Amino acid sequence: MELLEGVRSRKSIRAFKSEPVPEKVIMDVLETATRAPSGVNLQPWEFFVVRGAALEDLKRTNVEEYRLGKKPSPEIPLGDTKGGAPVLEGVFRERSVALAKQIFMLLGISKGDKKAQSEYMERMMQFYGAPAVIIIVIDRILAGLWPILDIGFVAQNIALGAQHYGLGTCVMRAIVDYPEQIRKIVKVPESKRIIVGIAIGYPDWDHPVNRLTTDRESIGNIVHFVQ
Ligand SMILES: Cc1cc2nc3c(=O)[nH]c(=O)nc-3n(C[C@H](O)[C@H](O)[C@H](O)COP(=O)(O)O)c2cc1C
């Protein structure tokens, strides 16, 4: 796939086929992704690829925590939260509301239909049926925010590179909302900080949610040339 086309066509996938992704393909995606830049070439990333029974356990416990109304406690601070979601204002709130509206519209979920909304949330807590999730961690020795920026680069490379193999991805905070369960099931050592998860698999292109192409701010509004 041509580079710019890959960047433009990448989008979050929220319905996957159950077909497994060969280990070799995941290894190739990850190996290519680690060409990402990182401050002083720290390469702070480490990956736990969760599949099979461990993934089923993770999905089950995630849904259980969600149903119990347990407050998400990801290992990156969320800032102010309300009902587990970061409190957003102004244009940021507008964008997040627009996203939820677009998703619910595609799925035919109306504003007042709390049951359908909660079912959607449960699908999210089960990583939209992806046959694998990649959990990215960093060593706790790496304090400060710069190494987390590096994780963003490698995550984007995963999302871009996956497309070459016909795969789709969704970078997801929902995967890492309950880290204590991940530590138990995936056996992530205490010395590692869990940063973010990526659902990966073959997209179910027939599913309406995958028709979503999110909006972007007009480039003229966010670029400032200075000379
Ligand atoms: C750090 C991060 C966390 C995210 N967490 C979730 C999530 O928990 N659930 C979800 O459905 N999408 C999640 N997303 C996907 C965003 O909603 C998506 O990237 C955004 O709406 C732009 O859409 P696009 O990826 O299709 O271009 C996350 C993305 C990022 C970068």
The ligand as a MOL file (V3000), in Angstrom:
LIG
                    3D

  0  0  0     0  0            999 V3000
M  V30 BEGIN CTAB
M  V30 COUNTS 31 33 0 0 0
M  V30 BEGIN ATOM
M  V30 1 C -5.2660 6.7600 23.0710 0
M  V30 2 C -6.5280 6.3180 22.3440 0
M  V30 3 C -7.5060 5.6400 23.0410 0
M  V30 4 C -8.6570 5.2140 22.3900 0
M  V30 5 N -9.5920 4.4720 23.0710 0
M  V30 6 C -10.6740 4.0070 22.4280 0
M  V30 7 C -11.6000 3.1760 23.1080 0
M  V30 8 O -11.4430 2.8330 24.2810 0
M  V30 9 N -12.6910 2.7400 22.4230 0
M  V30 10 C -12.8880 3.0500 21.0960 0
M  V30 11 O -13.8860 2.6080 20.5180 0
M  V30 12 N -12.0160 3.8350 20.4230 0
M  V30 13 C -10.9080 4.2980 21.0470 0
M  V30 14 N -10.0010 5.0720 20.3690 0
M  V30 15 C -10.2160 5.3910 18.9380 0
M  V30 16 C -10.6370 6.8430 18.7340 0
M  V30 17 O -11.9890 7.0110 19.0950 0
M  V30 18 C -10.4180 7.1810 17.2430 0
M  V30 19 O -9.0480 7.1240 16.9540 0
M  V30 20 C -10.9230 8.6010 16.8990 0
M  V30 21 O -12.3110 8.6840 17.0650 0
M  V30 22 C -10.5800 8.9590 15.4390 0
M  V30 23 O -11.1590 8.0190 14.5580 0
M  V30 24 P -10.3000 7.1370 13.5610 0
M  V30 25 O -9.2890 6.3650 14.3730 0
M  V30 26 O -11.2960 6.2170 12.9110 0
M  V30 27 O -9.6210 8.0360 12.6030 0
M  V30 28 C -8.8390 5.5030 21.0050 0
M  V30 29 C -7.8270 6.1620 20.3010 0
M  V30 30 C -6.6790 6.5680 20.9610 0
M  V30 31 C -5.5880 7.2480 20.1800 0
M  V30 END ATOM
M  V30 BEGIN BOND
M  V30 1 1 1 2
M  V30 2 1 2 3
M  V30 3 2 2 30
M  V30 4 2 3 4
M  V30 5 1 4 5
M  V30 6 1 4 28
M  V30 7 2 5 6
M  V30 8 1 6 7
M  V30 9 1 6 13
M  V30 10 2 7 8
M  V30 11 1 7 9
M  V30 12 1 9 10
M  V30 13 2 10 11
M  V30 14 1 10 12
M  V30 15 2 12 13
M  V30 16 1 13 14
M  V30 17 1 14 15
M  V30 18 1 14 28
M  V30 19 1 15 16
M  V30 20 1 16 17
M  V30 21 1 16 18
M  V30 22 1 18 19
M  V30 23 1 18 20
M  V30 24 1 20 21
M  V30 25 1 20 22
M  V30 26 1 22 23
M  V30 27 1 23 24
M  V30 28 2 24 25
M  V30 29 1 24 26
M  V30 30 1 24 27
M  V30 31 2 28 29
M  V30 32 1 29 30
M  V30 33 1 30 31
M  V30 END BOND
M  V30 END CTAB
M  END
